[in-house]
């Protein structure tokens, strides 16, 4: 499954989900490297009503 994490305040990384750590962070793999960071929440859909 493809996941996106944030590392620090400005860097986002997207890769294949490897696992979760005990403190709630997510591990992902990109090529040969594994990154650990905070998961990015999925965007909520905006529903508009036509009047």
Rosetta blueprint (number, residue, H / E / L):
1 X L
2 X E
3 X E
4 X E
5 X E
6 X E
7 X E
8 X L
9 X L
10 X L
11 X E
12 X E
13 X E
14 X E
15 X E
16 X E
17 X E
18 X E
19 X E
20 X E
21 X L
22 X L
23 X L
24 X L
25 X L
26 X E
27 X E
28 X E
29 X E
30 X E
31 X L
32 X L
33 X E
34 X E
35 X E
36 X E
37 X E
38 X E
39 X E
40 X L
41 X L
42 X L
43 X L
44 X L
45 X L
46 X L
47 X L
48 X L
49 X L
50 X L
51 X L
